Amino acid sequence: MNDDMQNPLPAPSQEARQWAMFCHFAAFLGLVFPFGNLLGPLIVWQIKKDLDPFVDAQGKEALNFQISVALAAIVCFILMVVIIGFPLLVLLGIAALVLTIIAGIKANEGQPYRYPFSWRLIK
């Protein structure tokens, strides 16, 4: 099988890769203000989704993951009543941090990244 059959889409441009990375890393705005982890990827994706299909796909992926993280955090807060929510919230934070960094690096390399354990509401 030749390379054209395995990789039918052209590689995204440097600009597209950079904006796709920003879609993922914009989630770190959540460290600055409440709901920044949702608003950051949403704003970057909405502004740059028409630039390249790669940016559109990675923006949706980043936003879907941050929605999933937010919902999981709500569950963790509810479970704090029975103590288990505290360690679960710490694990969730570490997992979200690591997966977001991996996704940003992969996007900057031009490789599409799909988050594990993500509820894909935006198609």
Residue frames relative to the residue before (quaternion, step in Angstrom):
aa qw qx qy qz dx dy dz
M 1.0000 0.0000 0.0000 0.0000 0.00 0.00 0.00
N 0.3558 -0.7459 0.5167 0.2237 3.57 -0.86 0.89
D 0.6912 -0.5034 0.3314 0.3987 3.55 -1.30 0.28
D 0.5980 0.5813 -0.3678 0.4113 3.59 1.11 -0.58
M 0.6602 0.5017 -0.3100 0.4652 3.58 1.06 -0.66
Q 0.6905 0.4699 -0.2842 0.4708 3.59 1.03 -0.68
N 0.7950 0.1607 -0.0648 0.5814 3.62 1.03 -0.70
P 0.0572 -0.8628 0.5011 0.0335 3.62 0.40 1.19
L 0.6749 0.4778 -0.3097 0.4694 3.63 1.09 -0.50
P 0.4845 -0.6471 0.4875 0.3300 3.58 -1.00 0.72
A 0.5826 -0.5768 0.4347 0.3727 3.55 -1.16 0.59
P 0.4933 -0.6602 0.4685 0.3182 3.59 -0.96 0.79
S 0.5695 -0.5977 0.4434 0.3491 3.55 -1.17 0.61
Q 0.6705 -0.4814 0.3676 0.4284 3.56 -1.28 0.27
E 0.6443 0.5229 -0.3229 0.4552 3.59 0.99 -0.82
A 0.6593 0.5017 -0.3081 0.4677 3.60 0.94 -0.85
R 0.6426 0.5151 -0.3209 0.4677 3.58 0.98 -0.82
Q 0.6579 0.5164 -0.3100 0.4522 3.56 0.97 -0.84
W 0.6810 0.4716 -0.2941 0.4768 3.61 0.91 -0.84
A 0.6047 0.5334 -0.3562 0.4721 3.59 1.10 -0.63
M 0.6297 0.5165 -0.3243 0.4811 3.58 1.03 -0.79
F 0.6520 0.5126 -0.3173 0.4598 3.61 0.95 -0.83
C 0.5790 0.5718 -0.3766 0.4428 3.60 1.10 -0.63
H 0.6896 0.4600 -0.2768 0.4861 3.58 0.94 -0.86
F 0.7352 0.4463 -0.2456 0.4473 3.59 0.76 -1.04
A 0.5225 0.6315 -0.4190 0.3908 3.61 1.20 -0.29
A 0.5235 0.6382 -0.4061 0.3921 3.60 1.23 -0.33
F 0.5923 0.5865 -0.3674 0.4126 3.60 1.16 -0.47
L 0.4594 0.6489 -0.4618 0.3932 3.60 1.25 0.02
G 0.5400 0.6230 -0.3861 0.4138 3.57 1.25 -0.36
L 0.6061 0.5392 -0.3516 0.4672 3.57 1.23 -0.35
V 0.6839 0.4847 -0.2698 0.4738 3.57 1.25 -0.46
F 0.8051 -0.0720 0.0632 0.5853 3.58 0.91 -0.86
P 0.6569 -0.5371 0.3534 0.3940 3.58 -1.18 0.57
F 0.8422 0.1431 -0.1689 0.4916 3.53 -1.09 0.90
G 0.3616 0.7365 -0.4908 0.2931 3.58 1.22 0.33
N 0.5997 0.5667 -0.3602 0.4353 3.58 1.15 -0.58
L 0.6836 0.4273 -0.2831 0.5197 3.60 1.19 -0.42
L 0.6949 0.4972 -0.2796 0.4379 3.57 0.90 -0.94
G 0.6161 0.5763 -0.3498 0.4074 3.61 0.97 -0.79
P 0.7230 0.4089 -0.2647 0.4899 3.62 0.64 -1.03
L 0.6180 0.5560 -0.3473 0.4340 3.60 1.04 -0.73
I 0.6848 0.4832 -0.2902 0.4619 3.58 0.86 -0.94
V 0.6681 0.4914 -0.3093 0.4654 3.59 0.85 -0.94
W 0.6622 0.5069 -0.3078 0.4579 3.58 0.91 -0.91
Q 0.6732 0.5031 -0.3063 0.4471 3.60 0.86 -0.92
I 0.6852 0.4831 -0.2906 0.4610 3.59 0.98 -0.78
K 0.8262 0.2838 -0.1008 0.4761 3.60 0.89 -0.94
K 0.4027 0.7532 -0.4620 0.2388 3.65 1.19 0.03
D 0.6805 0.4864 -0.2930 0.4631 3.61 1.12 -0.56
L 0.4740 0.6878 -0.4296 0.3433 3.59 1.28 -0.16
D 0.7846 -0.1202 0.1641 0.5856 3.57 0.87 -1.00
P 0.5582 -0.6080 0.4345 0.3604 3.64 -1.01 0.66
F 0.5967 0.5685 -0.3593 0.4377 3.61 1.13 -0.60
V 0.6487 0.4967 -0.3111 0.4855 3.60 0.99 -0.84
D 0.6330 0.5343 -0.3250 0.4563 3.58 0.97 -0.84
A 0.6956 0.4755 -0.2808 0.4596 3.60 0.81 -0.98
Q 0.6986 0.4607 -0.2803 0.4703 3.59 0.89 -0.88
G 0.6046 0.5469 -0.3489 0.4622 3.59 1.13 -0.58
K 0.6438 0.5020 -0.3109 0.4867 3.56 0.99 -0.84
E 0.6508 0.5241 -0.3118 0.4523 3.56 0.94 -0.90
A 0.6622 0.5025 -0.3008 0.4673 3.59 0.91 -0.92
L 0.6754 0.4923 -0.2941 0.4636 3.58 0.89 -0.91
N 0.6415 0.5193 -0.3228 0.4632 3.59 0.94 -0.83
F 0.6567 0.5036 -0.3166 0.4636 3.58 0.96 -0.84
Q 0.6819 0.4823 -0.3031 0.4588 3.59 0.89 -0.84
I 0.5879 0.5311 -0.3668 0.4876 3.60 1.13 -0.53
S 0.6505 0.5142 -0.3079 0.4664 3.59 0.95 -0.88
V 0.6471 0.5088 -0.3136 0.4733 3.59 0.98 -0.86
A 0.6524 0.5166 -0.3210 0.4521 3.60 0.92 -0.86
L 0.6600 0.4939 -0.3082 0.4748 3.59 0.96 -0.82
A 0.6471 0.5055 -0.3142 0.4764 3.58 0.99 -0.81
A 0.6318 0.5256 -0.3345 0.4613 3.61 1.04 -0.71
I 0.6160 0.5334 -0.3426 0.4676 3.59 1.03 -0.74
V 0.6424 0.5081 -0.3151 0.4795 3.58 0.98 -0.85
C 0.6391 0.5236 -0.3241 0.4608 3.60 0.98 -0.83
F 0.6475 0.5113 -0.3222 0.4642 3.60 0.95 -0.82
I 0.6381 0.5114 -0.3232 0.4763 3.57 1.00 -0.77
L 0.6976 0.4771 -0.2664 0.4634 3.59 0.98 -0.87
M 0.4786 0.6604 -0.4492 0.3647 3.60 1.22 -0.09
V 0.5166 0.6316 -0.4082 0.4093 3.56 1.24 -0.38
V 0.7713 0.2770 -0.1516 0.5527 3.59 1.05 -0.74
I 0.6251 -0.6187 0.2836 0.3821 3.56 1.20 0.76
I 0.6282 0.5796 -0.3561 0.3777 3.65 0.91 -0.79
G 0.5676 0.6328 -0.3709 0.3740 3.58 1.18 -0.49
F 0.6001 0.5846 -0.3618 0.4088 3.60 1.09 -0.64
P 0.7260 0.3937 -0.2763 0.4915 3.65 0.68 -0.93
L 0.6115 0.5488 -0.3587 0.4430 3.59 1.07 -0.62
L 0.6450 0.5165 -0.3201 0.4634 3.59 1.02 -0.77
V 0.6276 0.5199 -0.3316 0.4753 3.59 1.04 -0.74
L 0.6614 0.4969 -0.3018 0.4739 3.60 0.92 -0.91
L 0.6356 0.5275 -0.3243 0.4610 3.56 0.99 -0.82
G 0.6585 0.5172 -0.3068 0.4524 3.58 0.93 -0.88
I 0.6614 0.4967 -0.3019 0.4741 3.58 0.95 -0.89
A 0.6633 0.5046 -0.3039 0.4617 3.58 0.91 -0.94
A 0.6584 0.5046 -0.3143 0.4617 3.60 0.92 -0.87
L 0.6397 0.5288 -0.3198 0.4570 3.59 0.97 -0.82
V 0.6988 0.4749 -0.2730 0.4600 3.57 0.78 -1.05
L 0.6932 0.4783 -0.2886 0.4554 3.59 0.83 -0.95
T 0.6319 0.5252 -0.3354 0.4608 3.59 1.05 -0.69
I 0.6450 0.5053 -0.3192 0.4762 3.60 0.98 -0.79
I 0.6466 0.5107 -0.3201 0.4677 3.59 0.92 -0.88
A 0.6634 0.5121 -0.3079 0.4505 3.59 0.91 -0.91
G 0.6579 0.5119 -0.3115 0.4561 3.58 0.95 -0.84
I 0.6510 0.5061 -0.3120 0.4721 3.57 0.98 -0.82
K 0.6601 0.5027 -0.3070 0.4661 3.59 0.91 -0.92
A 0.6504 0.5122 -0.3229 0.4586 3.60 0.93 -0.85
N 0.6559 0.5065 -0.3102 0.4659 3.58 0.99 -0.80
E 0.6535 0.4811 -0.3047 0.4986 3.60 1.21 -0.48
G 0.5305 -0.6505 0.3939 0.3747 3.59 1.28 -0.13
Q 0.5461 0.5981 -0.3996 0.4293 3.57 1.27 0.28
P 0.4158 -0.6969 0.5141 0.2778 3.61 -0.76 0.95
Y 0.1498 -0.7969 0.5822 0.0596 3.59 -0.92 0.90
R 0.1202 -0.7601 0.6357 0.0614 3.54 -1.03 0.90
Y 0.3855 -0.7280 0.5246 0.2151 3.52 -0.72 1.12
P 0.3925 -0.6721 0.5593 0.2853 3.58 -1.05 0.69
F 0.8312 0.2332 -0.1666 0.4763 3.59 -1.20 0.45
S 0.4818 0.6613 -0.4379 0.3726 3.58 1.08 0.67
W 0.3197 -0.7184 0.5894 0.1853 3.51 -0.99 0.93
R 0.2143 -0.8207 0.5226 0.0859 3.58 -0.43 1.23
L 0.0820 -0.8252 0.5587 -0.0109 3.54 0.04 1.36
I 0.7310 0.3511 -0.2025 0.5489 3.58 1.05 -0.81
K 0.1892 -0.8187 0.5368 0.0762 3.55 -0.55 1.16
